Amino acid sequence: MPKLPVVSGKEIIKALSKIGFKHIGTKGSHAILNKQDEEKQKRTMPVPLHKEVAKGTLKSIMKQVGINLEELLELV
């Protein structure tokens, strides 16, 4: 299994936009992304705008969005 990549906040935003998330604003050093699910539920995801996002933060984002490492590597 490959290791987690070192990605920036901007790269995460680009990857999440490919699966339907939209950038709705920025608050401080975090971008706020939104997605409307098929079940009409809103998902809000804050993404830190750092040059290198911490591994734990990246794992948490992947878990909340519902993607695995292989899907993330395809999107980035």
C-alpha positions, 0 to 999 in steps of 0.5 A: 500500500502506498504512503500518503502523499505530501499535498498542499491545501490547494491540491486538496481543493482541486481534487475535491472539486473533481468529485463535486465540492464547491469552494464557497469561501475562505475564513482565516487560513481555511477554505470552506468547501460544500457539496450537496449529496443525492439525499439532499444533505449538505456536506461542509469540509474545511481545508487548511490552506497550508503548503503541506497538510499534516498526515492526520488532517489528510486522513481525516479529510479522506474519511469525512469525504469517503474516499480511500488512498487510491482514489485520492492519488487518482484525483491529485 
